Amino acid sequence: RLIRLVIIDVTGPEKREGKMVLVNPVWTPLPDAGYVESEEGCLSVPMDFRADVRRSETIHLKALDLDGNVIDRDIDGFEAIIVQHETDHLKGVLFIDKIGHIRRAFYDNKVKKWLKRQKQEK
């Protein structure tokens, strides 16, 4: 049986007080939810590249915790953005897959130059 797992903590790297484990998370935007555009980065994307990404501001989350308890609630703000970002990874999607074509072309070109330099240094 396939298990999809996400661990998030919205309290930041200094505190680490809000760890949330989501087993098989599914989210849907709420009907009246708007969108928010915020700057995102990711450890999976080299060179500290960051870009604005448009996401649902409020979502409904369904998942299980590690003990099998049901998580079924609405979330918004930073926590909603993180859930969307991290569950994208479960589908093989990075935030750079959600940015405009021009910004993505800029990033791809920057990575090509970086890889070329890396190869020349070896």
Secondary structure, DSSP 8 states (H G I E B T S, - for coil): ----EEEEETT-TTT---EEEEEEEEEEE-TT--EEEEEE--TTSGGG--EEEEEESEEEEEEE-TTS-EEEEEEEHHHHHHHHHHHHHHTT--GGGGS-HHHHHHHHHHHHHHHHHHHHH-
